[in-house]
């Protein structure tokens, strides 16, 4: 090894701390286009063209950090007491904690995490909040529940502990699989021409003033069982000029009969429910005056 005094450079070789006689040597290891810092014989900082390793001399990325499962591989702090980010060797990431308890995909927060410009933040063990006082998603951390709130008012509650699960609208104590503490609204559609009903319809109002109208039910299937339609004739002009309303069965049965419901008078309504692939049943009928 030679030393060039004019530039303070070495041509080849390593640099040792000569007074380090106890334990492994402390030195800078110069290799072929590599530099390794070895404070106690072990590679701590390694650099090569395009890659740096910390705790490893075989980096697999631009920056590779290697250590034991019990060690915190990375810590970012604002001061000596407050830990901002901690990445452990067991694949856990902590925010505000040096001892994260969950895997990186779950994260471990010791306090709320906020995205202020988006008005979004995680409130420790309380779910996902939107805004200063409104709660978007909330869980109690102990039970299988999901709560959607706005300004402390519950709008949606899912109880996963129940079997089968229960859903409450405006209530956190549903007594049935689906319970609402307020009013319920359904789609109402008016028809003046022949139409086949589909999944977007619920209350169908037929106006036969301009001519006879046939409202055809969708083809009944097993998956459709329980679907309900309320069909009412309400003409805009008196008796409808002698025209009629027909409810078409679409190849299935209505109350076990293989025929359509015809000659429905003005003011009369039928409530039909699908019972599966066989067809439909009438659960209610109102005869208009």
Secondary structure, DSSP 4 states (H G I P E B T S, - for coil): --EETTTTEESSS-EE-TT--SSS--EEEEETTEEEEETTSS--EEEETTEEEES-SS-SSSEEE---TTSEEEEEESSSS-EEEEEETTS-EEES-SS--S-TTT-EESS-EEEGGGTEEEETTTEEEESSS-EEEB--SSSSEEEEEETTEEEEEEESSSSS-EEEES-S--SSSEEESS-----EEEESS-EE--TT-SEEEE--TTS-EEEEPPPP-STTTT-EEEEEE--SSTT-TT--EEEE-TTSEETTBSS-EEEEPTT-EEEEEEEETTEEEEEEEE---
